[in-house]
Amino acid sequence: MTLQEAMVLMHSGEYERAIHSLEGGASDEQRPASERAEFCQWVAECYKKLDDFRTGGDWYLEAIRRVLSQEIDQKSKAKQALPLCEKVLECYKQDGDPADVLMAARLKQYLIGLMH
């Protein structure tokens, strides 16, 4: 299933089906890291819609890992990953433990450091 088809499922409220499809795209090693990161981000969004903020945060972290694995300069990686890190923090503040929030906050500071 394509990203567009998964988006149709999401817009019709079929988040579980969309997640199943999107997870396949996120794990497809034939796709570029940037595309897998996008799939991860949409999986996270689906979990947020299902009020599973903890799992959503975990998927945003996976998206960050994919961004950081790209063959681009550190500053560009940080610029792409920082908004995702904000979403991790948002999710973990909703449904995470203090250690998760602290880890996400440290990751945010690391990414900010890469931008300078």
N, CA, C and O of each residue as an XYZ file, in Angstrom:
464
protein
N       0.850     -1.185      0.000
C       0.000      0.000      0.000
C       0.894      1.245      0.000
O       1.942      1.272      0.646
N       0.475      2.235     -0.709
C       1.250      3.470     -0.799
C       0.928      4.394      0.372
O      -0.027      4.172      1.116
N       1.735      5.417      0.511
C       1.485      6.419      1.542
C       0.147      7.104      1.303
O      -0.584      7.387      2.252
N      -0.173      7.368      0.054
C      -1.439      8.029     -0.273
C      -2.635      7.155      0.138
O      -3.627      7.661      0.663
N      -2.533      5.854     -0.104
C      -3.613      4.949      0.288
C      -3.758      4.888      1.807
O      -4.873      4.831      2.326
N      -2.645      4.900      2.508
C      -2.686      4.918      3.971
C      -3.308      6.216      4.476
O      -4.034      6.214      5.470
N      -3.027      7.319      3.794
C      -3.609      8.608      4.187
C      -5.132      8.580      4.039
O      -5.850      9.155      4.858
N      -5.618      7.916      2.999
C      -7.067      7.778      2.814
C      -7.656      7.031      4.003
O      -8.698      7.424      4.527
N      -6.998      5.959      4.433
C      -7.461      5.213      5.599
C      -7.471      6.102      6.846
O      -8.420      6.072      7.629
N      -6.422      6.883      7.021
C      -6.342      7.777      8.177
C      -7.481      8.784      8.160
O      -8.128      9.008      9.183
N      -7.726      9.383      7.019
C      -8.772     10.403      6.925
C     -10.167      9.827      7.137
O     -11.095     10.548      7.501
N     -10.308      8.524      6.907
C     -11.604      7.890      7.153
C     -11.664      7.259      8.543
O     -12.615      6.546      8.865
N     -10.641      7.523      9.372
C     -10.656      7.063     10.755
C     -10.236      5.618     10.956
O     -10.410      5.076     12.048
N      -9.693      4.988      9.937
C      -9.258      3.590     10.031
C      -7.779      3.539     10.404
O      -6.934      3.114      9.616
N      -7.491      3.985     11.627
C      -6.112      4.154     12.061
C      -5.361      2.832     12.189
O      -4.185      2.761     11.831
N      -6.015      1.783     12.692
C      -5.329      0.504     12.843
C      -4.887     -0.043     11.487
O      -3.761     -0.522     11.350
N      -5.754      0.025     10.496
C      -5.393     -0.438      9.160
C      -4.276      0.423      8.573
O      -3.358     -0.088      7.931
N      -4.363      1.719      8.796
C      -3.319      2.622      8.303
C      -1.979      2.292      8.964
O      -0.944      2.271      8.298
N      -2.002      2.037     10.266
C      -0.771      1.698     10.986
C      -0.129      0.464     10.364
O       1.075      0.448     10.107
N      -0.915     -0.549     10.127
C      -0.381     -1.789      9.552
C       0.319     -1.503      8.223
O       1.414     -2.007      7.974
N      -0.296     -0.719      7.397
C       0.270     -0.377      6.092
C       1.529      0.481      6.245
O       2.548      0.229      5.603
N       1.440      1.481      7.090
C       2.555      2.411      7.269
C       3.773      1.740      7.890
O       4.907      2.060      7.532
N       3.546      0.810      8.819
C       4.674      0.110      9.432
C       5.467     -0.661      8.373
O       6.692     -0.758      8.452
N       4.760     -1.204      7.390
C       5.450     -1.892      6.302
C       6.350     -0.943      5.528
O       7.481     -1.294      5.192
N       5.863      0.242      5.245
C       6.676      1.237      4.547
C       7.856      1.698      5.376
O       8.937      1.947      4.842
N       7.656      1.813      6.679
C       8.727      2.270      7.571
C       9.853      1.247      7.672
O      11.009      1.616      7.879
N       9.529     -0.017      7.529
C      10.552     -1.055      7.675
C      11.140     -1.513      6.341
O      12.030     -2.363      6.320
N      10.662     -0.971      5.250
C      11.141     -1.366      3.916
C      12.520     -0.759      3.666
O      12.638      0.428      3.364
N      13.545     -1.571      3.793
C      14.929     -1.098      3.651
C      15.262     -0.668      2.226
O      16.313     -0.069      1.995
N      14.391     -0.961      1.274
C      14.610     -0.522     -0.107
C      14.299      0.961     -0.275
O      14.753      1.592     -1.230
N      13.536      1.507      0.643
C      13.169      2.927      0.584
C      14.292      3.772      1.179
O      15.021      3.300      2.051
N      14.440      5.000      0.725
C      15.433      5.904      1.331
C      15.064      6.205      2.797
O      13.897      6.144      3.184
N      16.074      6.526      3.585
C      15.864      6.816      5.007
C      14.859      7.950      5.207
O      14.056      7.909      6.139
N      14.900      8.951      4.345
C      13.983     10.087      4.493
C      12.534      9.640      4.300
O      11.640     10.125      4.992
N      12.303      8.737      3.383
C      10.950      8.235      3.143
C      10.495      7.348      4.300
O       9.340      7.420      4.719
N      11.392      6.518      4.816
C      11.039      5.679      5.974
C      10.735      6.550      7.183
O       9.858      6.220      7.982
N      11.456      7.664      7.325
C      11.178      8.594      8.423
C       9.768      9.160      8.303
O       9.064      9.310      9.302
N       9.366      9.471      7.086
C       8.020     10.004      6.868
C       6.962      8.967      7.229
O       5.948      9.308      7.838
N       7.181      7.718      6.867
C       6.250      6.656      7.230
C       6.154      6.543      8.759
O       5.062      6.414      9.313
N       7.307      6.594      9.428
C       7.319      6.525     10.900
C       6.512      7.664     11.512
O       5.764      7.464     12.468
N       6.669      8.845     10.957
C       5.946     10.004     11.471
C       4.440      9.799     11.352
O       3.694     10.155     12.264
N       3.985      9.230     10.239
C       2.549      9.000     10.075
C       2.040      7.884     10.979
O       0.896      7.927     11.434
N       2.886      6.881     11.244
C       2.500      5.854     12.220
C       2.280      6.518     13.573
O       1.297      6.245     14.262
N       3.210      7.391     13.942
C       3.089      8.113     15.216
C       1.796      8.916     15.282
O       1.114      8.928     16.307
N       1.466      9.581     14.188
C       0.229     10.368     14.154
C      -1.003      9.481     14.366
O      -1.943      9.866     15.062
N      -0.988      8.302     13.765
C      -2.118      7.371     13.946
C      -2.252      6.972     15.408
O      -3.354      6.961     15.957
N      -1.129      6.646     16.036
C      -1.192      6.263     17.447
C      -1.696      7.413     18.319
O      -2.434      7.197     19.280
N      -1.291      8.624     17.977
C      -1.816      9.777     18.725
C      -3.331      9.874     18.575
O      -4.035     10.160     19.544
N      -3.834      9.637     17.362
C      -5.286      9.685     17.135
C      -6.010      8.615     17.947
O      -7.179      8.776     18.297
N      -5.301      7.515     18.244
C      -5.875      6.440     19.051
C      -5.617      6.665     20.545
O      -5.894      5.788     21.363
N      -5.090      7.835     20.893
C      -4.753      8.205     22.276
C      -3.700      7.291     22.900
O      -3.671      7.113     24.118
N      -2.847      6.721     22.076
C      -1.718      5.932     22.555
C      -0.472      6.785     22.372
O       0.326      6.576     21.458
N      -0.331      7.756     23.273
C       0.741      8.737     23.147
C       2.118      8.118     23.372
O       3.096      8.536     22.752
N       2.195      7.146     24.236
C       3.484      6.484     24.507
C       4.032      5.851     23.224
O       5.184      6.084     22.857
N       3.207      5.054     22.545
C       3.648      4.405     21.320
C       3.893      5.443     20.225
O       4.818      5.297     19.426
N       3.073      6.482     20.190
C       3.294      7.564     19.236
C       4.665      8.193     19.431
O       5.386      8.439     18.464
N       5.020      8.451     20.677
C       6.340      9.011     20.970
C       7.460      8.094     20.531
O       8.480      8.549     20.013
N       7.267      6.791     20.740
C       8.279      5.822     20.315
C       8.469      5.861     18.800
O       9.592      5.755     18.306
N       7.359      6.015     18.064
C       7.463      6.074     16.599
C       8.098      7.382     16.126
O       8.810      7.396     15.122
N       7.849      8.473     16.837
C       8.546      9.717     16.492
C      10.053      9.540     16.708
O      10.857     10.044     15.924
N      10.432      8.825     17.772
C      11.858      8.558     17.993
C      12.441      7.739     16.841
O      13.565      7.983     16.402
N      11.678      6.780     16.366
C      12.143      5.993     15.223
C      12.314      6.889     13.998
O      13.262      6.723     13.231
N      11.407      7.827     13.818
C      11.542      8.774     12.698
C      12.827      9.581     12.845
O      13.520      9.828     11.858
N      13.147      9.991     14.061
C      14.390     10.734     14.304
C      15.591      9.868     13.961
O      16.540     10.346     13.341
N      15.564      8.602     14.356
C      16.669      7.698     14.018
C      16.862      7.629     12.501
O      17.990      7.639     12.008
N      15.763      7.561     11.782
C      15.843      7.495     10.316
C      16.419      8.789      9.744
O      17.226      8.756      8.816
N      16.007      9.915     10.294
C      16.548     11.202      9.837
C      18.051     11.253     10.094
O      18.822     11.666      9.228
N      18.459     10.835     11.281
C      19.876     10.908     11.635
C      20.727      9.923     10.841
O      21.946     10.076     10.779
N      20.107      8.921     10.237
C      20.863      7.947      9.447
C      21.066      8.387      8.001
O      21.746      7.706      7.233
N      20.481      9.521      7.628
C      20.611      9.999      6.259
C      22.037     10.462      5.972
O      22.777     10.851      6.876
N      22.399     10.411      4.711
C      23.726     10.849      4.248
C      23.690     12.341      3.922
O      23.910     12.742      2.779
N      23.412     13.148      4.928
C      23.394     14.607      4.781
C      24.173     15.207      5.943
O      24.536     14.495      6.879
N      24.432     16.500      5.892
C      25.222     17.129      6.945
C      24.454     17.187      8.269
O      23.224     17.149      8.297
N      25.206     17.279      9.350
C      24.639     17.246     10.710
C      23.619     18.351     10.952
O      22.591     18.133     11.594
N      23.912     19.525     10.438
C      23.007     20.652     10.659
C      21.653     20.389     10.000
O      20.611     20.675     10.591
N      21.660     19.853      8.797
C      20.404     19.526      8.106
C      19.644     18.429      8.837
O      18.419     18.477      8.947
N      20.376     17.443      9.333
C      19.742     16.380     10.114
C      19.041     16.968     11.337
O      17.893     16.640     11.637
N      19.757     17.838     12.029
C      19.199     18.440     13.242
C      17.951     19.259     12.932
O      16.968     19.205     13.671
N      17.993     20.018     11.838
C      16.827     20.830     11.456
C      15.611     19.968     11.165
O      14.488     20.351     11.493
N      15.821     18.806     10.551
C      14.711     17.905     10.254
C      14.223     17.179     11.505
O      13.026     16.944     11.668
N      15.158     16.826     12.385
C      14.812     16.017     13.557
C      14.222     16.828     14.708
O      13.443     16.294     15.498
N      14.575     18.093     14.815
C      14.124     18.896     15.958
C      12.607     18.984     16.080
O      12.101     18.817     17.189
N      11.845     19.237     15.009
C      10.377     19.262     15.156
C       9.813     17.907     15.587
O       8.824     17.847     16.318
N      10.440     16.830     15.137
C      10.007     15.500     15.555
C      10.278     15.297     17.044
O       9.491     14.668     17.752
N      11.394     15.834     17.501
C      11.733     15.734     18.921
C      10.716     16.476     19.783
O      10.366     16.022     20.872
N      10.252     17.604     19.297
C       9.195     18.344     20.007
C       7.952     17.463     20.162
O       7.296     17.480     21.203
N       7.639     16.695     19.119
C       6.471     15.814     19.166
C       6.695     14.658     20.133
O       5.767     14.219     20.813
N       7.941     14.163     20.191
C       8.265     13.126     21.176
C       7.988     13.660     22.578
O       7.336     13.002     23.389
N       8.490     14.854     22.849
C       8.286     15.461     24.166
C       6.799     15.616     24.478
O       6.350     15.302     25.580
N       6.052     16.096     23.508
C       4.604     16.276     23.672
C       3.930     14.948     24.025
O       3.116     14.886     24.947
N       4.268     13.901     23.297
C       3.669     12.582     23.540
C       4.050     12.041     24.914
O       3.192     11.578     25.665
N       5.342     12.101     25.239
C       5.796     11.540     26.503
C       5.278     12.337     27.696
O       5.082     11.772     28.772
N       5.054     13.622     27.525
C       4.447     14.397     28.614
C       3.003     13.962     28.833
O       2.498     14.023     29.953
N       2.336     13.522     27.764
C       0.958     13.039     27.868
C       0.902     11.669     28.532
O       0.035     11.410     29.366
N       1.851     10.777     28.149
C       1.723      9.386     28.584
C       3.083      8.706     28.673
O       3.274      7.621     28.122
N       4.007      9.322     29.349
C       5.310      8.692     29.525
C       5.766      8.870     30.952
O       5.146      9.596     31.729
N       6.830      8.218     31.286
C       7.353      8.414     32.632
C       8.415      9.515     32.597
O       8.854      9.923     31.522
N       8.822      9.987     33.764
C       9.798     11.094     33.808
C      11.107     10.785     33.081
O      11.729     11.687     32.520
N      11.526      9.524     33.087
C      12.773      9.171     32.391
C      12.630      9.379     30.883
O      13.570      9.820     30.222
N      11.455      9.062     30.343
C      11.226      9.271     28.908
C      11.280     10.755     28.576
O      11.890     11.151     27.584
N      10.651     11.565     29.393
C      10.636     13.015     29.172
C      12.061     13.563     29.246
O      12.456     14.388     28.423
N      12.828     13.105     30.231
C      14.210     13.550     30.382
C      15.056     13.142     29.174
O      15.849     13.942     28.678
N      14.895     11.916     28.701
C      15.640     11.453     27.529
C      15.300     12.309     26.315
O      16.197     12.711     25.574
N      14.017     12.593     26.101
C      13.606     13.415     24.962
C      14.140     14.839     25.094
O      14.542     15.442     24.099
N      14.146     15.376     26.300
C      14.676     16.725     26.522
C      16.179     16.768     26.227
O      16.673     17.738     25.651
N      16.895     15.729     26.619
C      18.331     15.670     26.325
C      18.579     15.541     24.827
O      19.500     16.152     24.286
N      17.762     14.753     24.172
C      17.883     14.617     22.720
C      17.653     15.966     22.047
O      18.355     16.323     21.100
N      16.677     16.706     22.534
C      16.398     18.027     21.983
C      17.623     18.932     22.130
O      17.992     19.633     21.188
N      18.248     18.919     23.299
C      19.432     19.750     23.519
C      20.582     19.322     22.603
O      21.323     20.165     22.096
N      20.727     18.029     22.398
C      21.754     17.520     21.489
C      21.515     18.036     20.072
O      22.445     18.495     19.408
N      20.273     17.961     19.614
C      19.934     18.419     18.260
C      20.162     19.910     18.109
O      20.653     20.364     17.075
N      19.810     20.674     19.129
C      20.052     22.115     19.101
C      21.557     22.376     18.991
O      21.979     23.271     18.258
N      22.357     21.605     19.712
C      23.803     21.750     19.641
C      24.357     21.465     18.254
O      25.319     22.103     17.827
N      23.756     20.512     17.547
C      24.214     20.194     16.193
C      23.942     21.335     15.208
O      24.603     21.444     14.175
N      22.982     22.167     15.532
C      22.617     23.246     14.617
C      23.584     24.417     14.680
O      23.561     25.282     13.805
N      24.429     24.458     15.695
C      25.357     25.591     15.865
C      26.754     25.260     15.446
O      27.642     26.109     15.531
